[in-house]
């Protein structure tokens, strides 16, 4: 009887150890951004005609931050970091649209993070940067009290920095159409994922810095470029973008929300105005 009692006790201790060390993994489900205000598409009708589309050559959406912030406050083992903007530059719009189609099928998947994982790990999309901040992800959650609207214009059309058609990233207020208010934060001009903080004005010479007086075009070896041997239009590039919420658990594992397609724009290196 004594031996049996000891054996039962030992099995009980072992079962507790196995339960605690081999328990079910914790999975965090985050709220994804779902509202995009201007999803511009590149088609066979407009792939080479960038200038006529300048009024629509922007991205705008609403974040999903408040629900994720509340979730974070209820679980000390998890942190919602904010919203990243992932982009890729193409020189063939058909290749881009093929990728968009593949991503769209994953956005509809029951595994809500599969689209973001595919965008980041398989297609190697890069996070958009901005001239006035080093925050990663770009739209940090900070002390928000509501979801926020975001406006992004990659390129300049004419020279007026205060016009609706200047390159900039706005966060907060009613900025979805590019109009800033008192509560709007200007993150500056969009920057590519490169050590040189390159911009998207491919048709304009740099006026300062390392490339002062020079044009800098996307290159087939750039980390943010998917290059095709056959360009759709000579000197025209296509930028496709997604918004994705990002969180981190106590082991520094990254969690993604589902992806929100923000659209695509064409940028010509043959003209200053895009």
Secondary structure as UniProt FT lines:
FT   HELIX           2..21
FT   STRAND          35..36
FT   TURN            44..48
FT   HELIX           51..56
FT   STRAND          59..62
FT   HELIX           66..74
FT   TURN            76..77
FT   STRAND          78..90
FT   HELIX           93..107
FT   TURN            112..113
FT   HELIX           114..117
FT   HELIX           118..122
FT   STRAND          126..127
FT   STRAND          129..130
FT   TURN            131..132
FT   STRAND          139..140
FT   TURN            142..143
FT   STRAND          149..153
FT   TURN            161..162
FT   TURN            164..165
FT   STRAND          168..171
FT   TURN            176..177
FT   TURN            182..183
FT   STRAND          185..188
FT   STRAND          190..191
FT   TURN            195..196
FT   TURN            202..203
FT   HELIX           209..211
FT   TURN            220..221
FT   TURN            223..224
FT   STRAND          225..226
FT   TURN            234..235
FT   STRAND          236..249
FT   TURN            250..251
FT   STRAND          254..268
FT   TURN            269..270
//
